[in-house]
Amino acid sequence: MKVPLEVTYRDVEKTAAIDALIHEKVAKLEEVCDHISSCHIAVEKIHDRPRSGSPYRVRIDMTVPPGHELVADSNPGEETQYVELDTVIRDAFSAARRQLSKLTKRQHESDKSQNQEAYETTALVNKIFREEGYGFIKTLDGQDIYFHRANASKLGQESG
């Protein structure tokens, strides 16, 4: 991670076990995406004695270049009674991991299609022998490729 991890505890006692769990989960996020530029985590107790639901909420804010901001949180609803803090942390990181996986997949697909388009469309006609009906195309890496009038239409060239 380019910027140090920031963890904020609000009305929750910071313990070595909770801190270790958070660092473990952040390391797993970095396995999915190794260029997270910032990660802010808020662990808070929002109720002392809720009638239902969990007293805890965990929110994860991440920034991934070139400017993507991802937010994942876990705040168990009223159907779940007294969910432990470590479970709430795991749920928040699970949601963050899903979002990060989707973003990383989209970025790789975008990069792949851009590279493929550049590779497919970049070459120069180096030599052409119109009368004989053939020529050579030079690629960006300096390779000469022979073409003939019969296959020129496949390359997007028109012979005259």
N, C-alpha and C positions, 0 to 999 in steps of 0.2 A: 504494500500500500504506500502510495506516495506521501500521504499526510498521516500522522499518527492517529490511532484510534481514540475517539473521545467517548467515554462512558459517564453518564450522569445518573446518580441515584437520588431519588426524591422520596423521602419518608420510608426508605428501605435501607436496612443495614447492609453495607458492603462486606461480603464474606469472601474468603479465598476460594471457596467452592463455586460461588456464583461468578466471580471474576474469571476463574479458570474455564468454566463452561462458556462464557461469552468469548474468550480468546480462542477456544477450540472451534466454536461455530464461525467466527470471523475467518479463521484459517481455512475452513471448508468453503466459505464463500470465495476466498482467493484462489482455490482450486478451480472454481467455475470461471472466474474472471480475474486475471492477474494484474489488471490495470485499474482497479478501484482507486479513485483519487481521494475520496474522503468517506468516512463512516462515523456517524454520530448515533449513539444508542442511549435511549432514555428508559430507565427502569424505575417505575414508580408505583407507589401504593396509593390508589385513588379513593379507597374506602377503608375505614377501620373495621367495621362490622357490617358488610353488605347483607341484605336480606336474601339476595340470590346473586349468582354470578361470582366472579373472582374479584378479590380486592386489588389485583395487580394488573398493570398494563405495561407492555414493552413496545417501543417504537424504534425502528431502524431507518435512518436517513442515509442514503448513499449517493455519491456522485461518480459517474463513469464517463470518461471522455467519449465523444467531444462535447458533452454538456447534458448528458442524461441524468435526471434526478429520479431515484427510486425510493419509495417509502413503503415499508411493510410494518404492520403492527399486529399485536395480539392483545385482545381485551375480551376474554371469554364472556359470553352473554349470560342471560338470565337462566338459560336451560341447564347450565353447568354450575354446580355449587362448589365453592372453595377449591379452585384449581391451584395447585402448588406453583410457586414462582418459577421453578426450573422448567415445568411443562409450558408455562406461558412463554418463556424465553425460547424454548425449542420450537414452539409454534410460530413465533415471529420470524425466527431464522429460516424455518421451512418456507414460509411465504416469501421471504427475501430471496432465497435460493431459486425458487420457481421464477420469480421476476427476472433475476439476473441471468438465468439460463435462457429465457426467451430473448432477452436483449442481446446476449452474446451470440445466439444462433442467428438472429436477424443481422447483426453486424457482420458475421462471417459470410452469410449468404450475399450480402450487399458487396463486400470486398471481393468475393469470388466472381460475381457477375461483372463487376467493373474491370477486374483484371482480365477476365475472359474476353470482354468486349475490346479492350485495348489490344490484347494479343491477336485477336482475329482480324482487326482492321488496320494494323500497323505494318506496312511494308512499302517499299519503293520499287518502281520499275527501274531496274539498273541498266539493262541493255534490251533493245528490241530490234528484231530483224523482221520487218513487216513483209518483205517480199518472200522470205522463206517460211513465215508463219510461226515463228517462235521467239522466245526471249528469256530474260532472267529477272527475277525479283530478288531484291536484297532485303533480308529481315533486319530487325534492330540489333540482333547479335552478330551481324556480318555474314550470315550464311546466304549463298546464292541458290535460288530455287529455279529450276528449269520449268518453263511452261510452253505449251504448244497451242496453236489456234484451236484445236479440237477440245482442249480443256480450259481455254481462256474464259469461256462464259461461266464456268464453275468458280473461277476466281473473281468474278465480277468485272472482268476486262472485256472490252470489245475490240476485236481485231479489224483492221481496215483493209 
